[in-house]
Amino acid sequence: MAGLIYSLCALTAFACAFLILRSYIRHRHRLLLWSGLCFVGMAANNLLLVIDRLLVPGTDLSIWRLGTALAALLPLLYGLIWEEE
């Protein structure tokens, strides 16, 4: 059951990233770009969670997951602080 939930979270983050980046291509609002990149990183983070918990349960990928979570939030943080409209 946990594997299904982890997979659905990864698919949801990927779908959000796809929709947000598609909207960025149409409207060219910079905040959509930063949000889309954030969700790409979140999808990668969730994919690492699936790999960590289901495919290789004997290894600890928590440092890699935390690193991707930090990398995912940095573009959004940059966009919220430095972008002007």
C-alpha positions as CSV (number, residue, x, y, z in Angstrom):
1,M,0.0,0.0,0.0
2,A,2.9,2.4,0.8
3,G,4.3,1.8,-2.7
4,L,1.1,2.9,-4.3
5,I,1.0,6.1,-2.3
6,Y,4.7,6.9,-3.0
7,S,4.1,6.3,-6.7
8,L,1.0,8.4,-6.8
9,C,2.8,11.3,-5.1
10,A,5.6,11.1,-7.7
11,L,3.1,11.0,-10.5
12,T,1.1,14.0,-9.1
13,A,4.3,16.1,-8.7
14,F,5.3,15.2,-12.3
15,A,1.8,16.1,-13.6
16,C,1.9,19.4,-11.7
17,A,5.3,20.2,-13.1
18,F,4.1,19.4,-16.6
19,L,1.0,21.6,-16.3
20,I,2.8,24.5,-14.8
21,L,5.6,24.5,-17.3
22,R,3.1,24.2,-20.2
23,S,1.3,27.2,-18.8
24,Y,4.7,29.0,-18.6
25,I,5.3,28.3,-22.3
26,R,1.9,29.8,-23.1
27,H,1.9,32.9,-20.9
28,R,5.5,33.6,-20.1
29,H,5.0,34.6,-16.5
30,R,8.3,34.0,-14.8
31,L,6.8,32.8,-11.5
32,L,5.3,29.9,-13.4
33,L,8.8,28.9,-14.5
34,W,10.2,28.9,-11.0
35,S,7.2,27.0,-9.7
36,G,7.5,24.4,-12.5
37,L,11.2,23.9,-11.8
38,C,10.3,23.4,-8.1
39,F,7.8,20.7,-9.0
40,V,10.3,19.0,-11.3
41,G,12.6,18.8,-8.3
42,M,9.8,17.5,-6.1
43,A,9.0,14.8,-8.6
44,A,12.7,13.8,-8.6
45,N,12.5,13.8,-4.8
46,N,9.5,11.5,-4.8
47,L,11.1,9.3,-7.4
48,L,14.1,8.9,-5.1
49,L,11.7,8.1,-2.3
50,V,10.2,5.3,-4.4
51,I,13.6,4.0,-5.2
52,D,14.7,4.2,-1.5
53,R,11.7,2.5,0.0
54,L,10.8,0.0,-2.6
55,L,13.6,-0.9,-5.0
56,V,16.6,-0.8,-2.7
57,P,15.3,-0.9,0.9
58,G,18.7,-2.0,2.3
59,T,20.4,1.3,1.4
60,D,19.8,4.7,2.8
61,L,19.2,7.5,0.3
62,S,17.9,10.0,2.8
63,I,20.8,12.4,2.2
64,W,20.1,12.3,-1.6
65,R,16.4,12.9,-0.9
66,L,17.1,15.9,1.3
67,G,19.5,17.3,-1.2
68,T,17.0,17.1,-4.0
69,A,14.3,18.6,-1.8
70,L,16.6,21.6,-1.1
71,A,17.5,21.9,-4.8
72,A,13.8,21.8,-5.6
73,L,12.9,24.7,-3.3
74,L,15.8,26.9,-4.3
75,P,14.3,28.0,-7.7
76,L,11.0,28.9,-6.2
77,L,12.7,30.8,-3.4
78,Y,14.8,32.7,-5.9
79,G,11.7,33.5,-7.9
80,L,9.7,34.7,-4.9
81,I,12.5,36.9,-3.6
82,W,14.3,38.4,-6.7
83,E,11.7,38.5,-9.5
84,E,9.9,41.7,-9.9
85,E,6.7,42.4,-11.8
